[in-house]
Amino acid sequence: TEPDWWKRPIYCGWGEQCDMAHRLGGKPFDYATQRDYEAMSRRLDALDLHPGCLIIDDKWQGQYGEALPDPEKWPDLRAFADAEHKKGRRVVLWFRSWYPEGLRAEECAEYLCTACGADPTSEKYRARMKETIRRLLSDEAGCYNCDGFKIDFANCMPLGKYVQTHEEGVCGVELLRRFMTMMRDFAKAVKPDALINCSCAHPYFDEIVDQARIHDYWGTMRNAPEVMGHRAKLCRAAMENVLIDTDAGGLGSRRDFRRWI
């Protein structure tokens, strides 16, 4: 049985980050800070909104591959997570898959002798991620006590016949399954109700994924209910027992947004 908070409304800060960049200048990544998310949390309180979780989006990390908080943006992620828990909200971290920023060459797959992405068949990368996930999710002293991952950019995995992984012959969908399984196993070992939210609407992943995203929507299409509704049907057909994250539909115009809501 899924924990109740998995099935409650989700608040993701990405839309607010984009809005602040539009209003205040800079890029959305500039607003993935503790200060900004504390302001978002206070706004939820003021509106009497009670999502099951709050997602800290791109880029709370110092380096994507290392996947630890940027100390300038997040001086005390643990304090933020604990405060949200007291409000009845869990804290989920957006996670960028594959990107090698901050990783050593021996932790990556290679394309023609050049590191091209994190390699879940590398024992050194797995060891890094086991410790990183423990630090991010554990409630032990010195850890951050967050509650799961929104795993993005699955489509940016290393591809092509010249890609070499540490375990020979593991590529394509099998490499993606290895990555998702690694994230799930390490997360659940630390916190059994940790949420694994990702972009796999495929029956091969139905025992790995807790929530499947129906993903981003190109706003100028102006038919979000039809497009996102069709995606949800495909997702349900592929993964009958997996929760659907309805995601960021209808953000292109006020008209489309109202239809989508």
Helices and strands as residue ranges (DSSP letters): G 4-7, E 10-12, H 14-24, G 28-31, H 34-46, E 53-56, H 77-86, E 90-96, G 105-107, E 108-111, E 114-118, H 123-137, E 148-152, G 154-156, E 163-164, H 172-190, E 195-198, G 203-205, E 211-213, G 219-221, H 224-238, E 243-245, H 254-260
